[in-house]
Amino acid sequence: MYNNTFGNLFRLTSFGESHGKAVGGVIDGFPAGISIDMEFIQNELSRRRPGQSAITTARKEEDKVEFLSGIYEGVSTGCPIGFVVWNTNQHSNDYDNMKDVYRPSHADYTYTQKYGLRDHRGGGRSSARETIARVVTGALAKLALKQLGITVTAFTSQVGKYKLEKDYTQYDLSRIEDNPVRCPDQELAKQMGEYIYQIKGEGNTIGGVISCVIKGCPVGLGQPVFGKLHAALGSAMLSINAVKGFEYGQGFGSMEQKGSEQNDIFYNNQGKISVRTNRSGGIQGGISNGEDIYFRVAFKPVATVLMEQPTVDVHGNETLLKARGRHDPCVLPRAVPIVEAMAAMTLLDFYLLNKASKL
């Protein structure tokens, strides 16, 4: 779908800006009869919430979701689900010195050229605050997928030069929330956290990688041509603010291998067809094969740095900008639930689409 709507049968249309009154959305196509765990949904928002640790933005928001429709006595009704999260802690004056100046590598310039104007307060619609709507919708999708035995787990696997060296199967993914970076390796997470804090003190920013694993996905989700499952997941991830790359399975890491080395060999596992390896990442020919789906998402450093940089103003005059305001030195810790949300939304949508594949 175009612009502000995501999905096919299961759809989210979102609204709101960083410093507007609220962020919210309307969800269509959510199945009836799903038990809605409000505490779980709010916890997902808390994982994305600003001000949650010393290595995130200092903006303080409660991010309490208010559902307006589509839920009755704790159960989804099948009708559109409307929801809103009110903004309460905007500091719009922090952005006054950026009103007529373009931040390097930010959407300021492209938005102005496209629309002829922009909301400079916190970046307006280009701010990652719009991902609140994605996390709410993703939480609902997770509740539906849970009934199908499907789980989605993301984690920080790289911050700058610090990165996990082992395969995801070698880590205890239940410990991701044991540290503010959301990395399953506790010692490495400490180093990552210290590095982010150092970068924050410099007024600078740093990027990295989030890895995601989907378990329990049935065989058959996706289409062989324009509806490939990995293409949909890639599109979903690349729609997230600051994302610069996506790879699934072995991705670019298999380019030196021959086909005989890279192929996942089938075998008869006590009457069930299985594979001895999963280099394909759980998707073959655009269709899920029942194995774990795993992928990596690369995030660039946040464009807004709190240090002096050369740029131009809206008239093309060269100038210097030292940005103010409250910004994340690294988006990764707060982006983990966003990656999970977009993956869950995609999976539920493709599960529902697959129901129409054959009688």
Contacts in CASP RR format, 6 or more apart in sequence:
PFRMAT RR
TARGET T0000
AUTHOR 0000-0000-0000
METHOD contacts of the structure
MODEL  1
MYNNTFGNLFRLTSFGESHGKAVGGVIDGFPAGISIDMEFIQNELSRRRP
GQSAITTARKEEDKVEFLSGIYEGVSTGCPIGFVVWNTNQHSNDYDNMKD
VYRPSHADYTYTQKYGLRDHRGGGRSSARETIARVVTGALAKLALKQLGI
TVTAFTSQVGKYKLEKDYTQYDLSRIEDNPVRCPDQELAKQMGEYIYQIK
GEGNTIGGVISCVIKGCPVGLGQPVFGKLHAALGSAMLSINAVKGFEYGQ
GFGSMEQKGSEQNDIFYNNQGKISVRTNRSGGIQGGISNGEDIYFRVAFK
PVATVLMEQPTVDVHGNETLLKARGRHDPCVLPRAVPIVEAMAAMTLLDF
YLLNKASKL
1 7 0 8 1.000
1 8 0 8 1.000
1 11 0 8 1.000
4 13 0 8 1.000
4 14 0 8 1.000
4 15 0 8 1.000
5 11 0 8 1.000
5 12 0 8 1.000
5 13 0 8 1.000
6 12 0 8 1.000
6 14 0 8 1.000
6 134 0 8 1.000
6 236 0 8 1.000
6 239 0 8 1.000
6 345 0 8 1.000
7 345 0 8 1.000
7 346 0 8 1.000
7 349 0 8 1.000
8 349 0 8 1.000
8 352 0 8 1.000
8 353 0 8 1.000
9 29 0 8 1.000
9 349 0 8 1.000
9 352 0 8 1.000
9 353 0 8 1.000
10 27 0 8 1.000
10 28 0 8 1.000
10 29 0 8 1.000
10 30 0 8 1.000
10 141 0 8 1.000
10 345 0 8 1.000
10 348 0 8 1.000
10 349 0 8 1.000
10 352 0 8 1.000
11 27 0 8 1.000
11 28 0 8 1.000
11 29 0 8 1.000
11 349 0 8 1.000
12 25 0 8 1.000
12 26 0 8 1.000
12 27 0 8 1.000
12 133 0 8 1.000
12 134 0 8 1.000
12 137 0 8 1.000
12 345 0 8 1.000
13 25 0 8 1.000
13 26 0 8 1.000
13 28 0 8 1.000
14 23 0 8 1.000
14 24 0 8 1.000
14 25 0 8 1.000
14 130 0 8 1.000
14 133 0 8 1.000
14 134 0 8 1.000
15 23 0 8 1.000
15 24 0 8 1.000
15 25 0 8 1.000
15 133 0 8 1.000
16 22 0 8 1.000
16 23 0 8 1.000
16 24 0 8 1.000
16 125 0 8 1.000
16 130 0 8 1.000
17 23 0 8 1.000
17 119 0 8 1.000
17 121 0 8 1.000
17 123 0 8 1.000
17 124 0 8 1.000
17 125 0 8 1.000
17 127 0 8 1.000
17 129 0 8 1.000
17 130 0 8 1.000
18 87 0 8 1.000
18 90 0 8 1.000
18 119 0 8 1.000
18 121 0 8 1.000
18 122 0 8 1.000
18 123 0 8 1.000
18 124 0 8 1.000
18 125 0 8 1.000
18 127 0 8 1.000
18 129 0 8 1.000
18 130 0 8 1.000
19 87 0 8 1.000
19 90 0 8 1.000
19 92 0 8 1.000
19 119 0 8 1.000
19 121 0 8 1.000
19 122 0 8 1.000
19 123 0 8 1.000
19 124 0 8 1.000
20 87 0 8 1.000
20 90 0 8 1.000
20 121 0 8 1.000
20 124 0 8 1.000
21 86 0 8 1.000
21 87 0 8 1.000
22 84 0 8 1.000
22 85 0 8 1.000
22 86 0 8 1.000
22 87 0 8 1.000
23 84 0 8 1.000
23 85 0 8 1.000
23 87 0 8 1.000
23 129 0 8 1.000
23 130 0 8 1.000
23 132 0 8 1.000
23 133 0 8 1.000
24 82 0 8 1.000
24 83 0 8 1.000
24 84 0 8 1.000
24 85 0 8 1.000
24 132 0 8 1.000
24 133 0 8 1.000
24 136 0 8 1.000
25 82 0 8 1.000
25 83 0 8 1.000
25 84 0 8 1.000
25 133 0 8 1.000
25 136 0 8 1.000
25 137 0 8 1.000
26 80 0 8 1.000
26 81 0 8 1.000
26 82 0 8 1.000
27 80 0 8 1.000
27 81 0 8 1.000
27 82 0 8 1.000
27 83 0 8 1.000
27 137 0 8 1.000
27 140 0 8 1.000
28 80 0 8 1.000
29 78 0 8 1.000
29 80 0 8 1.000
29 352 0 8 1.000
30 76 0 8 1.000
30 78 0 8 1.000
30 81 0 8 1.000
30 140 0 8 1.000
30 144 0 8 1.000
31 76 0 8 1.000
31 78 0 8 1.000
31 144 0 8 1.000
31 352 0 8 1.000
32 75 0 8 1.000
32 76 0 8 1.000
32 77 0 8 1.000
32 78 0 8 1.000
33 75 0 8 1.000
33 76 0 8 1.000
33 77 0 8 1.000
33 78 0 8 1.000
34 75 0 8 1.000
34 76 0 8 1.000
34 140 0 8 1.000
34 143 0 8 1.000
34 144 0 8 1.000
34 147 0 8 1.000
35 74 0 8 1.000
35 75 0 8 1.000
35 143 0 8 1.000
36 71 0 8 1.000
36 74 0 8 1.000
36 75 0 8 1.000
36 76 0 8 1.000
36 140 0 8 1.000
36 143 0 8 1.000
37 143 0 8 1.000
38 74 0 8 1.000
40 139 0 8 1.000
40 142 0 8 1.000
40 143 0 8 1.000
41 65 0 8 1.000
41 136 0 8 1.000
41 139 0 8 1.000
41 140 0 8 1.000
41 143 0 8 1.000
42 64 0 8 1.000
42 65 0 8 1.000
44 135 0 8 1.000
44 136 0 8 1.000
44 138 0 8 1.000
44 139 0 8 1.000
44 142 0 8 1.000
44 337 0 8 1.000
44 341 0 8 1.000
45 63 0 8 1.000
45 64 0 8 1.000
45 65 0 8 1.000
45 85 0 8 1.000
45 132 0 8 1.000
45 135 0 8 1.000
45 136 0 8 1.000
45 139 0 8 1.000
46 52 0 8 1.000
46 63 0 8 1.000
47 135 0 8 1.000
47 177 0 8 1.000
47 334 0 8 1.000
47 336 0 8 1.000
47 337 0 8 1.000
48 63 0 8 1.000
48 131 0 8 1.000
48 132 0 8 1.000
48 135 0 8 1.000
48 334 0 8 1.000
48 337 0 8 1.000
48 338 0 8 1.000
49 61 0 8 1.000
49 62 0 8 1.000
49 63 0 8 1.000
49 334 0 8 1.000
50 56 0 8 1.000
50 57 0 8 1.000
50 58 0 8 1.000
50 59 0 8 1.000
50 60 0 8 1.000
50 61 0 8 1.000
50 326 0 8 1.000
50 328 0 8 1.000
50 334 0 8 1.000
51 57 0 8 1.000
51 58 0 8 1.000
51 59 0 8 1.000
51 60 0 8 1.000
51 61 0 8 1.000
52 180 0 8 1.000
52 333 0 8 1.000
52 334 0 8 1.000
53 180 0 8 1.000
53 333 0 8 1.000
54 180 0 8 1.000
54 197 0 8 1.000
54 200 0 8 1.000
55 180 0 8 1.000
55 181 0 8 1.000
55 193 0 8 1.000
55 196 0 8 1.000
55 197 0 8 1.000
55 200 0 8 1.000
55 329 0 8 1.000
55 330 0 8 1.000
55 333 0 8 1.000
56 180 0 8 1.000
56 328 0 8 1.000
56 329 0 8 1.000
56 333 0 8 1.000
56 334 0 8 1.000
57 326 0 8 1.000
57 327 0 8 1.000
57 328 0 8 1.000
58 326 0 8 1.000
59 89 0 8 1.000
59 91 0 8 1.000
59 326 0 8 1.000
60 89 0 8 1.000
61 87 0 8 1.000
61 88 0 8 1.000
61 89 0 8 1.000
62 88 0 8 1.000
63 85 0 8 1.000
63 132 0 8 1.000
64 85 0 8 1.000
64 86 0 8 1.000
65 83 0 8 1.000
65 84 0 8 1.000
65 85 0 8 1.000
65 136 0 8 1.000
66 83 0 8 1.000
66 84 0 8 1.000
66 85 0 8 1.000
66 86 0 8 1.000
67 81 0 8 1.000
67 82 0 8 1.000
67 83 0 8 1.000
68 82 0 8 1.000
68 83 0 8 1.000
68 84 0 8 1.000
69 79 0 8 1.000
69 80 0 8 1.000
69 81 0 8 1.000
69 82 0 8 1.000
70 76 0 8 1.000
70 77 0 8 1.000
70 78 0 8 1.000
70 79 0 8 1.000
70 80 0 8 1.000
70 81 0 8 1.000
70 82 0 8 1.000
71 77 0 8 1.000
71 81 0 8 1.000
76 140 0 8 1.000
81 140 0 8 1.000
83 133 0 8 1.000
83 136 0 8 1.000
85 132 0 8 1.000
85 133 0 8 1.000
85 136 0 8 1.000
87 129 0 8 1.000
90 121 0 8 1.000
91 325 0 8 1.000
91 326 0 8 1.000
92 121 0 8 1.000
92 122 0 8 1.000
94 324 0 8 1.000
94 325 0 8 1.000
94 326 0 8 1.000
95 120 0 8 1.000
95 121 0 8 1.000
95 122 0 8 1.000
95 123 0 8 1.000
95 324 0 8 1.000
95 325 0 8 1.000
97 321 0 8 1.000
97 322 0 8 1.000
97 323 0 8 1.000
97 324 0 8 1.000
98 108 0 8 1.000
98 120 0 8 1.000
98 321 0 8 1.000
98 323 0 8 1.000
98 324 0 8 1.000
99 120 0 8 1.000
100 313 0 8 1.000
100 314 0 8 1.000
100 315 0 8 1.000
101 108 0 8 1.000
101 311 0 8 1.000
101 312 0 8 1.000
101 313 0 8 1.000
101 314 0 8 1.000
101 319 0 8 1.000
101 321 0 8 1.000
102 108 0 8 1.000
102 109 0 8 1.000
102 112 0 8 1.000
102 311 0 8 1.000
102 312 0 8 1.000
102 313 0 8 1.000
102 314 0 8 1.000
103 303 0 8 1.000
103 304 0 8 1.000
103 311 0 8 1.000
103 321 0 8 1.000
103 323 0 8 1.000
104 303 0 8 1.000
104 309 0 8 1.000
104 310 0 8 1.000
104 311 0 8 1.000
105 300 0 8 1.000
105 303 0 8 1.000
106 123 0 8 1.000
106 126 0 8 1.000
106 303 0 8 1.000
106 304 0 8 1.000
107 123 0 8 1.000
107 126 0 8 1.000
108 118 0 8 1.000
108 120 0 8 1.000
108 123 0 8 1.000
108 126 0 8 1.000
111 118 0 8 1.000
111 125 0 8 1.000
111 126 0 8 1.000
112 118 0 8 1.000
112 314 0 8 1.000
118 124 0 8 1.000
119 125 0 8 1.000
122 129 0 8 1.000
126 241 0 8 1.000
127 241 0 8 1.000
128 240 0 8 1.000
128 241 0 8 1.000
128 242 0 8 1.000
128 331 0 8 1.000
128 334 0 8 1.000
128 335 0 8 1.000
128 338 0 8 1.000
131 240 0 8 1.000
131 241 0 8 1.000
131 338 0 8 1.000
131 341 0 8 1.000
134 240 0 8 1.000
134 338 0 8 1.000
134 341 0 8 1.000
134 342 0 8 1.000
134 345 0 8 1.000
135 337 0 8 1.000
135 338 0 8 1.000
135 341 0 8 1.000
137 341 0 8 1.000
137 345 0 8 1.000
138 340 0 8 1.000
138 341 0 8 1.000
138 342 0 8 1.000
138 344 0 8 1.000
138 345 0 8 1.000
139 341 0 8 1.000
139 344 0 8 1.000
141 341 0 8 1.000
141 344 0 8 1.000
141 345 0 8 1.000
141 347 0 8 1.000
141 348 0 8 1.000
142 152 0 8 1.000
142 340 0 8 1.000
142 341 0 8 1.000
142 344 0 8 1.000
144 348 0 8 1.000
145 151 0 8 1.000
145 152 0 8 1.000
145 344 0 8 1.000
145 347 0 8 1.000
145 348 0 8 1.000
145 351 0 8 1.000
148 216 0 8 1.000
148 218 0 8 1.000
148 351 0 8 1.000
149 216 0 8 1.000
150 214 0 8 1.000
150 215 0 8 1.000
150 216 0 8 1.000
150 217 0 8 1.000
150 218 0 8 1.000
150 347 0 8 1.000
150 351 0 8 1.000
151 214 0 8 1.000
151 215 0 8 1.000
151 216 0 8 1.000
152 212 0 8 1.000
152 213 0 8 1.000
152 214 0 8 1.000
152 340 0 8 1.000
152 343 0 8 1.000
152 344 0 8 1.000
152 347 0 8 1.000
153 173 0 8 1.000
153 176 0 8 1.000
153 212 0 8 1.000
153 213 0 8 1.000
153 214 0 8 1.000
153 215 0 8 1.000
153 340 0 8 1.000
154 182 0 8 1.000
154 210 0 8 1.000
154 211 0 8 1.000
154 212 0 8 1.000
154 213 0 8 1.000
154 336 0 8 1.000
154 337 0 8 1.000
154 339 0 8 1.000
154 340 0 8 1.000
154 343 0 8 1.000
155 171 0 8 1.000
155 173 0 8 1.000
155 176 0 8 1.000
155 182 0 8 1.000
155 183 0 8 1.000
155 184 0 8 1.000
155 210 0 8 1.000
155 211 0 8 1.000
155 212 0 8 1.000
155 336 0 8 1.000
156 181 0 8 1.000
156 182 0 8 1.000
156 183 0 8 1.000
156 189 0 8 1.000
156 192 0 8 1.000
156 208 0 8 1.000
156 209 0 8 1.000
156 210 0 8 1.000
156 211 0 8 1.000
156 332 0 8 1.000
156 333 0 8 1.000
156 336 0 8 1.000
157 163 0 8 1.000
157 164 0 8 1.000
157 168 0 8 1.000
157 183 0 8 1.000
157 209 0 8 1.000
157 210 0 8 1.000
157 211 0 8 1.000
157 296 0 8 1.000
158 164 0 8 1.000
158 208 0 8 1.000
158 209 0 8 1.000
159 181 0 8 1.000
159 183 0 8 1.000
159 192 0 8 1.000
159 193 0 8 1.000
159 195 0 8 1.000
159 196 0 8 1.000
159 206 0 8 1.000
159 207 0 8 1.000
159 208 0 8 1.000
159 330 0 8 1.000
159 332 0 8 1.000
160 195 0 8 1.000
160 206 0 8 1.000
160 207 0 8 1.000
160 208 0 8 1.000
162 188 0 8 1.000
162 191 0 8 1.000
162 192 0 8 1.000
162 195 0 8 1.000
163 209 0 8 1.000
164 171 0 8 1.000
164 183 0 8 1.000
164 184 0 8 1.000
164 185 0 8 1.000
164 188 0 8 1.000
164 211 0 8 1.000
168 211 0 8 1.000
168 213 0 8 1.000
168 294 0 8 1.000
171 184 0 8 1.000
171 185 0 8 1.000
172 184 0 8 1.000
173 184 0 8 1.000
173 213 0 8 1.000
175 184 0 8 1.000
175 186 0 8 1.000
176 182 0 8 1.000
176 183 0 8 1.000
176 184 0 8 1.000
176 336 0 8 1.000
178 186 0 8 1.000
178 189 0 8 1.000
179 186 0 8 1.000
179 189 0 8 1.000
179 190 0 8 1.000
179 193 0 8 1.000
180 193 0 8 1.000
180 333 0 8 1.000
181 189 0 8 1.000
181 192 0 8 1.000
181 193 0 8 1.000
181 196 0 8 1.000
181 332 0 8 1.000
181 333 0 8 1.000
182 189 0 8 1.000
182 332 0 8 1.000
182 333 0 8 1.000
182 336 0 8 1.000
183 189 0 8 1.000
183 192 0 8 1.000
195 206 0 8 1.000
196 206 0 8 1.000
196 329 0 8 1.000
196 330 0 8 1.000
196 333 0 8 1.000
197 329 0 8 1.000
199 205 0 8 1.000
199 206 0 8 1.000
199 329 0 8 1.000
199 330 0 8 1.000
200 329 0 8 1.000
200 330 0 8 1.000
201 329 0 8 1.000
202 307 0 8 1.000
203 305 0 8 1.000
203 306 0 8 1.000
203 307 0 8 1.000
203 329 0 8 1.000
204 301 0 8 1.000
204 305 0 8 1.000
204 306 0 8 1.000
204 307 0 8 1.000
204 329 0 8 1.000
205 301 0 8 1.000
205 302 0 8 1.000
205 303 0 8 1.000
205 304 0 8 1.000
205 305 0 8 1.000
205 327 0 8 1.000
205 328 0 8 1.000
205 329 0 8 1.000
205 330 0 8 1.000
206 301 0 8 1.000
206 329 0 8 1.000
206 330 0 8 1.000
207 242 0 8 1.000
207 299 0 8 1.000
207 300 0 8 1.000
207 301 0 8 1.000
207 302 0 8 1.000
207 330 0 8 1.000
207 331 0 8 1.000
207 332 0 8 1.000
208 298 0 8 1.000
208 299 0 8 1.000
208 330 0 8 1.000
208 332 0 8 1.000
209 296 0 8 1.000
209 297 0 8 1.000
209 298 0 8 1.000
209 299 0 8 1.000
209 332 0 8 1.000
210 296 0 8 1.000
210 297 0 8 1.000
210 299 0 8 1.000
210 332 0 8 1.000
210 335 0 8 1.000
210 336 0 8 1.000
210 339 0 8 1.000
211 294 0 8 1.000
211 295 0 8 1.000
211 296 0 8 1.000
211 297 0 8 1.000
212 294 0 8 1.000
212 295 0 8 1.000
212 296 0 8 1.000
212 297 0 8 1.000
212 339 0 8 1.000
212 340 0 8 1.000
212 343 0 8 1.000
213 292 0 8 1.000
213 293 0 8 1.000
213 294 0 8 1.000
214 292 0 8 1.000
214 293 0 8 1.000
214 294 0 8 1.000
214 343 0 8 1.000
214 347 0 8 1.000
215 292 0 8 1.000
216 290 0 8 1.000
216 292 0 8 1.000
217 282 0 8 1.000
217 288 0 8 1.000
217 290 0 8 1.000
217 292 0 8 1.000
217 293 0 8 1.000
217 347 0 8 1.000
218 288 0 8 1.000
218 290 0 8 1.000
218 351 0 8 1.000
219 287 0 8 1.000
219 288 0 8 1.000
219 289 0 8 1.000
219 290 0 8 1.000
220 287 0 8 1.000
220 288 0 8 1.000
220 289 0 8 1.000
220 290 0 8 1.000
220 354 0 8 1.000
220 357 0 8 1.000
221 229 0 8 1.000
221 287 0 8 1.000
221 288 0 8 1.000
221 347 0 8 1.000
221 350 0 8 1.000
221 351 0 8 1.000
221 353 0 8 1.000
221 354 0 8 1.000
222 228 0 8 1.000
222 229 0 8 1.000
222 232 0 8 1.000
222 286 0 8 1.000
222 287 0 8 1.000
222 288 0 8 1.000
222 350 0 8 1.000
222 353 0 8 1.000
222 354 0 8 1.000
223 286 0 8 1.000
223 287 0 8 1.000
224 285 0 8 1.000
224 286 0 8 1.000
224 287 0 8 1.000
227 286 0 8 1.000
228 283 0 8 1.000
228 285 0 8 1.000
228 286 0 8 1.000
228 287 0 8 1.000
229 283 0 8 1.000
229 286 0 8 1.000
229 287 0 8 1.000
229 288 0 8 1.000
229 293 0 8 1.000
229 346 0 8 1.000
229 350 0 8 1.000
230 248 0 8 1.000
230 283 0 8 1.000
230 286 0 8 1.000
230 295 0 8 1.000
231 286 0 8 1.000
232 346 0 8 1.000
232 349 0 8 1.000
232 350 0 8 1.000
233 246 0 8 1.000
233 248 0 8 1.000
233 293 0 8 1.000
233 295 0 8 1.000
233 342 0 8 1.000
233 343 0 8 1.000
233 346 0 8 1.000
234 246 0 8 1.000
234 248 0 8 1.000
234 295 0 8 1.000
236 342 0 8 1.000
236 343 0 8 1.000
236 345 0 8 1.000
236 346 0 8 1.000
237 243 0 8 1.000
237 245 0 8 1.000
237 246 0 8 1.000
237 295 0 8 1.000
237 297 0 8 1.000
237 339 0 8 1.000
237 342 0 8 1.000
237 343 0 8 1.000
238 245 0 8 1.000
238 246 0 8 1.000
239 342 0 8 1.000
240 297 0 8 1.000
240 335 0 8 1.000
240 338 0 8 1.000
240 339 0 8 1.000
240 342 0 8 1.000
241 331 0 8 1.000
242 299 0 8 1.000
242 300 0 8 1.000
242 301 0 8 1.000
242 302 0 8 1.000
242 303 0 8 1.000
242 331 0 8 1.000
242 335 0 8 1.000
243 297 0 8 1.000
243 298 0 8 1.000
243 299 0 8 1.000
243 300 0 8 1.000
244 298 0 8 1.000
244 299 0 8 1.000
244 300 0 8 1.000
245 297 0 8 1.000
245 298 0 8 1.000
246 295 0 8 1.000
246 296 0 8 1.000
246 297 0 8 1.000
246 298 0 8 1.000
247 295 0 8 1.000
247 296 0 8 1.000
248 281 0 8 1.000
248 283 0 8 1.000
248 293 0 8 1.000
248 294 0 8 1.000
248 295 0 8 1.000
248 296 0 8 1.000
249 278 0 8 1.000
249 279 0 8 1.000
249 280 0 8 1.000
249 281 0 8 1.000
249 282 0 8 1.000
249 283 0 8 1.000
249 294 0 8 1.000
249 295 0 8 1.000
250 257 0 8 1.000
250 262 0 8 1.000
250 279 0 8 1.000
250 280 0 8 1.000
250 281 0 8 1.000
254 262 0 8 1.000
254 279 0 8 1.000
262 279 0 8 1.000
263 279 0 8 1.000
264 275 0 8 1.000
264 276 0 8 1.000
264 277 0 8 1.000
264 278 0 8 1.000
264 279 0 8 1.000
264 280 0 8 1.000
264 284 0 8 1.000
265 275 0 8 1.000
265 276 0 8 1.000
265 277 0 8 1.000
266 273 0 8 1.000
266 274 0 8 1.000
266 275 0 8 1.000
267 273 0 8 1.000
267 274 0 8 1.000
267 275 0 8 1.000
267 276 0 8 1.000
268 274 0 8 1.000
275 289 0 8 1.000
275 291 0 8 1.000
278 291 0 8 1.000
278 292 0 8 1.000
278 294 0 8 1.000
280 289 0 8 1.000
280 291 0 8 1.000
281 291 0 8 1.000
281 292 0 8 1.000
281 293 0 8 1.000
281 294 0 8 1.000
281 295 0 8 1.000
282 288 0 8 1.000
282 289 0 8 1.000
282 290 0 8 1.000
282 291 0 8 1.000
282 292 0 8 1.000
282 293 0 8 1.000
282 294 0 8 1.000
283 289 0 8 1.000
283 293 0 8 1.000
297 339 0 8 1.000
299 331 0 8 1.000
299 332 0 8 1.000
299 335 0 8 1.000
301 330 0 8 1.000
302 327 0 8 1.000
302 328 0 8 1.000
302 329 0 8 1.000
302 330 0 8 1.000
302 331 0 8 1.000
304 323 0 8 1.000
304 327 0 8 1.000
305 323 0 8 1.000
306 322 0 8 1.000
306 323 0 8 1.000
306 324 0 8 1.000
306 325 0 8 1.000
306 327 0 8 1.000
307 322 0 8 1.000
308 320 0 8 1.000
308 321 0 8 1.000
308 322 0 8 1.000
309 320 0 8 1.000
309 321 0 8 1.000
309 322 0 8 1.000
310 318 0 8 1.000
310 319 0 8 1.000
310 320 0 8 1.000
310 321 0 8 1.000
311 318 0 8 1.000
311 319 0 8 1.000
311 320 0 8 1.000
311 321 0 8 1.000
312 318 0 8 1.000
312 319 0 8 1.000
313 319 0 8 1.000
328 334 0 8 1.000
END
